Amino acid sequence: MSDIWEDVKKEIRGTLPEKSFSMWISPISVVEKKENTLILGCPNKFSLNWITENYLSMIQEKLMRVGNGTYRLSLKVRPPAKQAPPPKIIAPVNQLPLPNVPGNGRALNHDFTFDRFVVGKCNEFAYSASKALALESHVSFRSLFILSHTGLGKTHLSQAAAHSIIKNSPKLRVIYITAEDFVNEMIHALKNNRTEEFKNRFRRGCDVLLLEEVHFLGGKEKTQLELGYTLDALANDHKRIIFTSSLLPKDIPNFTRELSSRLTSGIVTTIEKPDYDTRIKILERKSFEQGIQLSDEIIALLGNGLMGDIRQIESALRYLKAKSELLDAEINGDLAREVILSHSSDQGCAAPEDIRSVVCQYFKVDPLALASKSRKKIHSYPRNVYIYLCRRLTAMTVEEIGKTLNRNHSTILYASEMIEHKMKVDNKVRNQIEFLSRKLKGVLK
């Protein structure tokens, strides 16, 4: 029966555009045959409904021709295939246990692989360098530093390298860890007199180190010193290392020159915001993955309007799909423009004076304290919140924000990244930022 369906698909391929065939017809497979009925399985309910409405008569016609009128057709949602659990960074025997996860390994995101990374001018070199290092394809470098703001793909590439290494060299001991977890593991080792175990784990028990969010180490002198020794040991043994960060080491406040030199001793590459052509590729890939059929005109409209990071594009497509399905709305230009408007930047909705006033009132600090040299938490945290809100809610450049506080470019970037990080792991911080943002938008009404 599979042969019959393959012949039908060949007939349909010559009729439909390749994009439509790949999106809708190619994923269909034969589920079973009951008497003279060919039962075909669609990957999900959305696909089933779309095919029934748009392609059922064509499939029936081709089946009638290929099968000489012998077979009837039935469509159903295909039962999900049993999948193996996502790969662990650390395998039970050959891999190294991750810090702070006793008995378990931290799971990689199974979607973060090289074949699912959309390559464009903005990230081509970072992609090529990380893949070459993962495969050891005649490269002359053993370490890679990937620099980008959040949401642009540096974690995707780092985890893709881990996936590739584990798949091709399962005996290698791979550690994938964030800088924050590295700090926590070191503190745990110090408190429990397990420093030798900690050192052995990272220096002699590791073949590949993937260290995320290096900018988190700013100001942590003891951790920087220990990491420096670890990197020296790995480099001497010609081990592979990948770092990711939102800042260059030289721009991270309170970061030692020695560690900065070690981190950038290999290849340094950047990932920029996706250009128009790359945004179009991302939209095509993500809409296909979410089962949304978009015309070239709608994709072009979204590509022009969604100029942020990849998360913005993914969020916009989820919004588009949900509204289309739940309200039975047609995906047209008006709906696309509504999506763009709801996901457009808030920049320009507030003035720095408003932000300063609201932040100081909320945290009960003197406005002069924001620009002071005080590093006390009661002053530094509100200052960082002010910086983050200025970057999010104004059109000011980093340099202009820095002038309002007598701070340099690197300090502003670092403070903003720290608040963004805290929002991911601390609900209290996220709620504070959301409350202040709503309040600031209300100031202007």
PyMOL commands that set and color helices and strands:
alter all, ss='L'
color gray80, all
select helices_A, chain A and resi 2-13+18-25+45-54+56-66+114-116+124-135+154-168+179-191+195-204+214-217+221-236+249-251+257-263+276-289+296-305+310-326+333-342+352-363+367-370+377-393+398-405+409-425+427-443
alter helices_A, ss='H'
color red, helices_A
select strands_A, chain A and resi 29-34+37-42+72-77+143-147+174-178+208-212+240-245+267-270
alter strands_A, ss='S'
color yellow, strands_A
deselect
rebuild
show_as cartoon
